[in-house]
Amino acid sequence: MVKYSRKNNFSLIEVLVALTIIAVCFNVYMQALTLNIKNTGVSKSYITANLLAKKKLVQLAANDKIKIGKKNGAFGDNYLGFEWETNVKEQSKYLYLIKLSISFIRDGNKRKLVFNTLSINKAAFKDKDKDKDKDSASEKDSKNNTESNS
């Protein structure tokens, strides 16, 4: 008869404890991985919203005539679910306050980013330059008239 010594073998309880520890660690690892993947998707949406906001602000600032008031819309088929809303107020004769909101739905939650910026009223500056040109032209005319009358 062969005798087995217990010194070289693991008992059934030791194996079960080791498997339980491995199972708990694997479960925690999988939950962390799932959460990481979910957060990566949310981060991608936030990055897209920031890029769309920059694009929209450049588009608004490029206009010579900014219209005061509220507007809203969507970014089209390439960016489904992303919507924008602008609220433009006149700060002074030469400045506009532009409030841009970008909203999107991710994981069943509506998320919203708000951007505030100031834009120059280019039309007011053009009018100011035209007035300066008219004033300088009228000054030249009045000098010429004064010199010719002398």
C-alpha positions in Angstrom: 0.0 0.0 0.0 1.2 3.5 -0.9 1.2 6.1 1.8 0.5 9.7 0.8 2.0 12.4 2.8 0.0 15.6 3.4 3.1 17.8 3.3 3.3 17.9 -0.5 -0.5 18.3 -1.3 -3.1 21.0 -0.9 -6.3 20.2 1.0 -9.6 20.8 -0.7 -10.4 23.8 1.5 -7.1 25.5 0.5 -7.9 25.0 -3.2 -11.4 26.4 -2.7 -10.1 29.4 -0.8 -7.6 30.1 -3.5 -10.3 29.8 -6.3 -12.6 32.1 -4.3 -9.9 34.8 -4.0 -9.1 34.5 -7.8 -12.8 34.8 -8.6 -13.3 37.9 -6.5 -10.2 39.6 -8.0 -11.3 38.7 -11.5 -14.8 40.2 -10.8 -13.3 43.4 -9.5 -11.0 43.6 -12.5 -13.9 43.1 -15.0 -16.0 45.8 -13.2 -13.1 48.3 -13.4 -12.5 47.5 -17.1 -16.2 48.0 -17.9 -16.3 51.3 -16.1 -13.1 52.4 -17.9 -14.7 51.6 -21.3 -17.9 53.5 -20.3 -15.9 56.5 -19.2 -13.9 56.5 -22.5 -17.1 56.8 -24.4 -18.3 59.7 -22.2 -14.9 61.4 -22.7 -15.2 61.0 -26.4 -18.5 62.7 -26.4 -17.1 65.6 -24.3 -14.2 66.0 -26.7 -16.6 66.0 -29.7 -18.8 68.6 -27.9 -15.8 70.9 -27.3 -14.7 70.6 -31.0 -18.2 71.4 -32.2 -18.4 74.4 -29.8 -15.1 75.7 -31.2 -16.5 75.3 -34.8 -19.7 77.1 -33.9 -18.0 80.0 -32.1 -15.7 80.5 -35.1 -18.7 80.5 -37.4 -20.5 83.0 -35.2 -17.4 85.3 -34.9 -16.8 85.2 -38.6 -20.1 87.0 -39.3 -19.8 90.7 -39.8 -23.4 91.2 -38.6 -24.1 89.1 -35.4 -27.8 88.9 -34.7 -28.9 89.5 -31.1 -31.2 86.9 -29.6 -31.6 83.1 -29.2 -31.1 80.5 -31.8 -30.8 76.7 -31.7 -30.2 73.7 -33.9 -28.5 70.5 -34.5 -25.1 69.7 -36.0 -26.4 67.3 -38.7 -26.2 63.7 -39.5 -22.5 63.4 -38.8 -23.1 64.4 -35.1 -26.4 62.8 -34.2 -27.7 63.8 -30.8 -25.5 66.9 -30.5 -27.5 70.1 -30.3 -26.5 73.8 -29.9 -28.2 76.9 -28.6 -26.8 80.4 -28.7 -27.9 83.5 -26.8 -26.3 86.7 -28.0 -26.6 89.9 -26.0 -25.1 93.3 -26.7 -22.6 94.2 -24.0 -21.7 97.6 -25.4 -21.7 99.3 -28.8 -18.6 97.3 -29.8 -19.0 94.0 -27.9 -21.4 91.1 -28.0 -21.6 88.5 -25.2 -22.1 85.1 -26.8 -23.4 82.2 -24.7 -23.2 78.8 -26.5 -24.6 75.6 -25.0 -23.9 72.2 -26.5 -26.0 69.4 -25.3 -26.0 65.6 -25.9 -27.4 62.5 -24.4 -25.0 59.8 -23.1 -25.9 56.7 -21.1 -29.5 58.0 -20.7 -28.3 61.3 -19.1 -28.6 64.7 -20.8 -25.2 66.5 -20.6 -24.7 70.1 -21.3 -21.6 72.2 -21.8 -21.8 76.0 -21.7 -19.3 78.4 -23.3 -19.3 82.2 -22.8 -17.2 84.5 -25.0 -17.1 88.1 -26.2 -17.1 89.0 -29.8 -16.3 92.4 -31.4 -19.1 94.2 -33.2 -17.3 94.5 -36.6 -20.1 96.5 -38.1 -19.8 99.2 -35.5 -16.1 99.5 -36.2 -16.7 99.7 -39.9 -19.3 102.4 -39.3 -16.8 104.2 -37.0 -14.2 104.0 -39.7 -16.6 105.4 -42.3 -17.5 108.3 -40.0 -13.8 109.0 -39.6 -13.3 109.0 -43.3 -16.2 111.3 -43.8 -15.0 113.6 -41.1 -11.5 113.7 -42.6 -12.9 114.3 -46.1 -15.1 117.1 -44.8 -12.1 118.6 -43.0 -10.1 118.5 -46.2 -13.0 120.1 -48.1 -13.4 122.8 -45.5 -9.6 123.5 -45.6 -9.6 123.6 -49.4 -12.6 126.0 -49.4 -10.9 128.2 -46.8 -7.7 128.3 -48.8 -9.5 129.0 -52.0 -11.5 131.8 -50.4 -8.3 133.5 -49.2 
